Every structure is written in C-alpha cells, then in structure tokens.
C-alpha cells in the first residue's frame, strides 16, 4: 500500500493462521482407522488420498468440505454419517 507521501506502508494484518504440527491438514484421524477399521482405512487411502485425483486439493481449498469427504466415506462404506 502506498500512502499520500508516496511511501510504501505495510498492509494491516487481518488474519493469522497457526498450524500446530499439521492440525489443519494432517490425516491423523484417518490414519488411526488402519487398525480399528481396515476396510474403511483402505477406502480412504485409495479413493480419497491416492486415487481421488484433485479431491484433496479441493478439500484443502474448501471447495469440498470435510462433511463432503466424510459423507463420501460413509456412503461408500455403508456406515452412518
């Protein structure tokens, strides 16, 4: 931003995002399914993270929500959402 004296002035900070050890996008919950629900874990690994095409990128940009992802998992694994 440039002020009236033609000097560069830093923009005010409006938002600060802290990501403590990958909290915003780490898949700890889904990884925990490996032992407790292996079939669901395999689905998540193969259809969401590895075989989901651009799905994860859309998820991280909030084009696809966590509810959308969880609904997809539940519908394809016959579990209640």
HUQUIKA-V886528 format. One record per residue. NEAR is the number of other ideal C-beta (glycine too) atoms within 8 Angstrom. D_LAST is the distance of its C-alpha to the last C-alpha in whole Angstrom. Layout:
# HUQUIKA-V886528
NEAR:D_LAST
NEAR:D_LAST
This chain:
# HUQUIKA-V886528
6:47
6:51
7:53
3:56
4:58
5:56
6:55
5:51
7:49
5:46
5:43
4:41
5:38
3:35
4:32
4:32
5:29
4:29
8:27
5:28
5:28
8:25
6:22
6:21
6:21
7:21
8:19
7:19
6:16
11:15
8:19
8:18
12:16
7:19
5:20
5:18
6:15
8:18
7:16
11:13
12:16
8:18
12:16
13:15
10:19
9:20
10:18
15:17
10:19
7:22
7:22
9:20
4:23
6:23
10:19
9:20
7:23
9:21
13:18
7:21
6:22
6:19
5:20
8:16
7:14
6:12
6:9
9:10
12:10
9:7
9:6
10:9
13:9
11:6
7:8
8:11
9:10
4:9
7:6
3:4
6:0
